[in-house]
Amino acid sequence: MVLLGLVGVLAFSACGSDENDSAGSSGSFGDAVEGNVAVFAAASLSGAFEEIGNAFEAANPDVDVTFNFAGSSDLVAQINEGAPADVFAAADLTNMTKLTEANGSAGSPVVFAKNSLEIIVAAGNPLGIVGVADLVDPDLILVTCAPEVPCGAYAAQIFENANISPTPDSYEENVKAVVSKVVLGEADAGIVYATDVSAARDDANGVAIPADINVVAEYPVVITADAPNPVAGAAFVEFVLGDDAQQLLNGFGFTSP
């Protein structure tokens, strides 16, 4: 799988590569991969991308990966304002479009993972929440991401699909903040990604949202137009699209596109 618009980078880097590179190495980039690669990624990717970063560094000893995890809306704003990022991985297509329409990407984004949404509740589900219809209870403390954040936009779509109008008690800056409020007992329920419920382990439970009202979250990735290290950035994206990284993502509950 090749990123459109990156053919020049790929061709330049491949000139110094060994045709016998193993699948776990730099792929078509060979010894050209070095230096720091700054990855701006949606908060819901933190656990999976940290492992992917470790695997990428192991395959490329001359590279250091640094991450900036936050809500996709915050990240694209930072990049558009000049923050030095090599790679942007968003949790939705809407915020990625904000980057591409500002001419902030090098080539076309590629969807590398998908996710679904769940209701997160306290461990043991003490209030007995069984579906999104229960979220309209005015006595229930509900939290979601802010509307401009992907998980907030997805939650609004689910409520619309279910023909309900719950009123969140707070809007959080990213999905990790929603999880934190429920785990700490500051909220009764929230809408998060299925992967975040799994990551919470024994600290929370998830309530499934039926497929007919749920949404599929698509995660696109791209090299930024002003990437300080475009070769390493492109190598990281190639790695994310490869089998090893896809297996890691699957292990965290993401599905492959």
Residue pairs with C-beta under 8 A, 6 or more apart in sequence:
1 110
1 241
2 10
3 10
3 107
3 108
3 110
3 222
3 223
3 234
3 237
3 238
4 107
4 108
5 106
5 107
5 108
6 106
6 107
6 223
6 234
9 106
9 223
9 230
9 231
9 234
10 28
10 29
10 234
12 32
12 231
13 28
13 29
13 30
13 32
13 33
13 231
13 234
13 235
14 28
14 29
14 30
16 30
16 31
16 32
17 26
17 28
17 29
17 30
17 31
17 32
18 30
21 27
21 28
21 30
23 242
23 243
23 244
24 55
24 59
24 244
25 59
25 60
26 32
26 33
26 59
26 60
26 235
26 239
27 235
27 238
27 239
27 242
28 238
29 231
29 234
29 235
29 238
31 62
32 231
32 235
33 60
33 62
33 63
33 231
33 232
33 235
34 60
34 62
34 63
34 232
35 62
35 63
35 64
35 229
35 232
36 63
36 64
36 65
36 66
36 228
36 229
36 232
37 63
37 64
37 65
37 66
37 86
37 87
37 229
37 232
37 233
37 235
37 236
38 66
38 68
38 84
38 85
38 86
38 87
38 228
38 229
39 49
39 53
39 65
39 66
39 67
39 68
39 85
39 86
39 87
39 89
39 236
40 67
40 68
40 70
40 75
40 78
40 79
40 83
40 85
40 87
40 88
40 89
41 49
41 67
41 68
41 69
41 75
41 87
41 88
41 89
42 69
42 70
42 71
42 72
42 75
42 89
42 90
42 91
42 150
42 174
42 219
43 69
43 70
43 71
43 91
43 174
43 175
43 176
44 91
44 115
44 151
44 175
44 176
44 193
44 195
44 196
45 69
45 89
45 91
45 219
46 67
46 69
46 176
47 195
47 199
47 252
48 195
48 248
48 249
48 251
48 252
48 254
49 67
49 69
49 89
50 67
51 248
51 252
52 239
52 240
52 245
52 248
52 249
53 65
53 67
55 239
55 244
55 245
55 248
56 63
56 65
56 235
56 236
56 239
56 245
57 63
57 64
57 65
59 239
60 232
60 235
63 232
63 235
65 236
68 75
68 78
68 83
68 85
70 78
70 173
70 174
71 145
71 146
71 148
71 149
71 150
71 173
71 174
71 175
72 90
72 91
72 92
72 95
72 96
72 149
72 150
73 95
73 98
73 146
73 148
73 149
73 150
74 149
74 173
74 174
75 85
75 88
75 90
75 95
76 88
76 90
76 95
76 96
76 98
76 99
76 104
78 85
79 85
79 88
79 99
79 104
79 224
80 98
80 99
80 102
80 104
82 226
84 226
84 228
85 224
85 227
86 223
86 224
86 227
86 228
86 229
86 230
86 232
86 233
86 236
87 221
87 222
87 223
87 224
87 227
87 233
87 236
87 237
88 96
88 99
88 104
88 105
88 221
88 222
88 224
89 112
89 219
89 220
89 221
89 240
90 96
90 99
90 109
90 150
90 219
90 220
90 221
91 115
91 150
91 151
91 175
91 193
91 217
91 219
92 150
92 153
92 154
92 217
92 218
92 219
93 109
93 111
93 218
93 220
94 150
94 153
95 150
96 105
96 109
96 220
96 222
99 105
99 222
99 224
100 108
100 109
100 222
103 225
104 224
104 225
104 226
105 222
105 223
105 224
105 225
106 222
106 223
106 224
106 225
106 227
106 230
107 222
107 223
108 222
109 220
109 221
109 222
110 220
110 221
110 222
110 237
110 241
111 218
111 219
111 220
111 257
112 219
112 220
112 221
112 240
112 241
112 246
112 249
112 257
113 218
113 219
113 246
113 249
113 254
113 255
113 256
113 257
114 216
114 217
114 218
114 219
114 254
114 255
114 256
114 257
115 193
115 194
115 195
115 216
115 217
115 219
115 253
115 254
115 255
116 193
116 194
116 209
116 214
116 215
116 216
116 217
117 151
117 154
117 155
117 158
117 191
117 192
117 193
117 194
117 209
117 214
117 215
117 217
118 191
118 192
118 193
118 194
118 197
118 206
118 207
118 208
118 209
119 129
119 131
119 132
119 135
119 189
119 190
119 191
119 206
119 207
119 208
119 209
120 178
120 179
120 182
120 189
120 190
120 191
120 192
120 196
120 197
120 200
120 204
120 205
120 206
120 207
121 127
121 129
121 182
121 188
121 189
121 204
121 205
121 206
121 207
122 182
122 183
122 185
122 188
122 204
122 205
123 202
123 203
123 204
123 205
124 205
125 205
125 207
127 134
127 140
127 188
127 189
129 135
129 140
129 188
129 189
129 207
130 207
131 207
131 209
131 210
132 158
132 159
132 162
132 164
132 166
132 209
132 213
133 162
133 164
134 140
134 189
135 142
135 159
135 164
135 166
135 189
136 164
136 165
136 166
138 167
140 188
140 189
141 169
141 186
141 187
141 188
141 189
142 166
142 167
142 168
142 169
142 187
142 188
142 189
142 190
143 168
143 169
143 170
143 171
143 172
143 178
143 181
143 182
143 187
143 189
143 190
144 151
144 152
144 155
144 156
144 168
144 171
144 172
144 178
144 190
144 191
145 151
145 152
145 153
145 155
145 171
145 172
145 173
145 174
145 175
145 177
145 178
145 191
146 152
146 171
146 172
146 173
147 153
147 156
147 171
149 172
149 173
149 174
149 175
150 217
151 174
151 175
151 178
151 191
151 192
151 193
151 217
152 171
154 191
154 215
154 217
155 191
157 215
158 191
158 209
158 213
158 214
158 215
159 165
159 166
161 212
161 213
161 214
161 215
162 213
169 187
170 181
170 187
172 178
172 181
172 190
175 192
175 193
175 196
176 196
178 187
178 190
178 191
178 192
178 196
179 190
179 192
179 196
179 199
179 200
179 204
180 186
181 187
181 190
182 188
182 189
182 190
182 204
183 200
183 203
183 204
189 207
193 217
194 206
194 253
195 252
195 253
195 254
197 204
197 205
197 206
198 206
198 252
198 253
199 252
218 257
219 254
221 237
221 240
222 237
223 230
223 233
223 234
223 237
224 233
227 233
239 245
246 256
249 256
250 256
